[in-house]
Amino acid sequence: MTPRKIVLLVFMSLALISFGVGLYVDLNFSQHSPTQPRPEEGKVYQHVANKTTVYLTKRQLIVSYIPVYGFILSFGALAYLGVRWKLIKLASRQPKPQLPKAENEDDPRNHTNRHEAR
């Protein structure tokens, strides 16, 4: 396995992991966070999680956005590097040498006056 494939697999794994963590965090906050603000607990930041409006602390709000940005960055790096390396591979490919085709003397399409010169 080439180092380029390993790098692409790492970014793909990071993207999938951050997507899964994002789903888990969203589901967890929608089930375990209050739907009314609680200033005494610091849960005053409104956030929509799993189609439910919940109130989170500042730290919980930051945690809810980390998987989203992680997914965007890792997927973006995966796409950028994958396309870039594919273009480099295509650009550095050497063309196959074309050998001239041998002429068939019996073919009427390749008629020349060579037989008359003999």
C-alpha positions as CSV (number, residue, x, y, z in Angstrom):
1,M,0.0,0.0,0.0
2,T,1.4,3.3,-1.0
3,P,1.9,6.2,1.4
4,R,-0.7,8.3,-0.6
5,K,-3.3,5.6,-0.1
6,I,-2.5,5.5,3.6
7,V,-3.0,9.2,3.9
8,L,-6.3,9.1,2.1
9,L,-7.5,6.2,4.3
10,V,-6.6,8.2,7.4
11,F,-8.6,11.2,6.2
12,M,-11.5,9.0,5.2
13,S,-11.4,7.3,8.7
14,L,-11.3,10.7,10.4
15,A,-14.3,11.9,8.3
16,L,-16.3,8.8,9.2
17,I,-15.4,9.0,12.9
18,S,-16.3,12.7,13.1
19,F,-19.6,12.0,11.3
20,G,-20.5,9.3,13.8
21,V,-19.5,11.3,16.8
22,G,-21.6,14.2,15.5
23,L,-24.6,12.0,15.2
24,Y,-24.0,10.7,18.8
25,V,-23.5,14.1,20.3
26,D,-26.6,15.4,18.5
27,L,-28.7,12.5,19.7
28,N,-27.3,12.8,23.2
29,F,-28.0,16.5,23.5
30,S,-31.5,16.1,22.2
31,Q,-32.4,13.5,24.8
32,H,-30.5,14.8,27.9
33,S,-30.6,18.6,27.6
34,P,-33.5,20.9,28.8
35,T,-35.9,22.4,26.3
36,Q,-36.2,25.6,28.5
37,P,-33.3,27.8,29.4
38,R,-31.8,27.3,32.8
39,P,-29.7,30.3,33.7
40,E,-28.7,28.9,37.1
41,E,-27.0,25.9,35.3
42,G,-25.6,28.1,32.6
43,K,-27.7,26.4,29.9
44,V,-28.7,29.5,28.0
45,Y,-27.4,28.9,24.5
46,Q,-30.1,27.8,22.1
47,H,-29.2,24.9,19.8
48,V,-31.3,22.7,17.5
49,A,-30.4,19.0,18.0
50,N,-32.3,16.2,16.3
51,K,-35.1,18.6,15.4
52,T,-35.5,19.6,19.0
53,T,-34.6,23.0,20.4
54,V,-32.4,22.5,23.5
55,Y,-30.4,24.8,25.7
56,L,-26.7,24.1,26.3
57,T,-23.8,25.6,28.2
58,K,-21.0,27.4,26.2
59,R,-18.8,24.3,26.5
60,Q,-21.5,22.0,25.3
61,L,-22.2,24.3,22.4
62,I,-18.5,24.2,21.3
63,V,-18.5,20.4,21.7
64,S,-21.6,20.2,19.4
65,Y,-19.7,22.0,16.6
66,I,-16.4,20.2,16.8
67,P,-17.5,17.1,14.9
68,V,-19.0,19.2,12.2
69,Y,-15.8,21.1,11.6
70,G,-13.8,17.9,11.9
71,F,-15.9,16.3,9.2
72,I,-15.6,19.3,6.9
73,L,-11.9,19.5,7.3
74,S,-11.1,15.8,6.9
75,F,-13.5,15.4,4.0
76,G,-12.1,18.5,2.3
77,A,-8.5,17.3,2.8
78,L,-9.5,13.9,1.4
79,A,-11.1,15.4,-1.7
80,Y,-8.3,17.9,-2.3
81,L,-5.5,15.4,-1.9
82,G,-7.3,12.7,-3.9
83,V,-8.0,15.0,-6.8
84,R,-4.5,16.6,-6.7
85,W,-2.7,13.3,-6.6
86,K,-4.9,11.9,-9.4
87,L,-4.0,14.9,-11.6
88,I,-0.3,14.7,-10.8
89,K,-0.4,11.0,-11.8
90,L,-2.2,11.8,-15.1
91,A,0.2,14.7,-15.8
92,S,3.3,12.7,-15.2
93,R,2.2,9.6,-17.2
94,Q,4.5,9.1,-20.2
95,P,2.8,8.5,-23.5
96,K,3.3,5.0,-24.9
97,P,5.6,5.1,-27.9
98,Q,3.8,4.6,-31.2
99,L,5.7,2.3,-33.5
100,P,5.2,2.8,-37.2
101,K,3.0,0.2,-38.7
102,A,4.7,-2.1,-41.3
103,E,3.4,-1.7,-44.7
104,N,1.8,-4.8,-46.3
105,E,3.0,-5.0,-49.9
106,D,0.0,-7.0,-51.0
107,D,-2.5,-4.5,-49.7
108,P,-3.9,-2.4,-52.6
109,R,-4.5,0.6,-50.3
110,N,-0.7,0.9,-49.7
111,H,0.0,0.9,-53.5
112,T,3.3,2.6,-54.3
113,N,5.4,2.5,-57.4
114,R,8.1,0.4,-55.7
115,H,7.5,-2.7,-57.8
116,E,8.0,-0.7,-60.9
117,A,11.4,0.6,-59.7
118,R,12.7,-3.0,-59.4
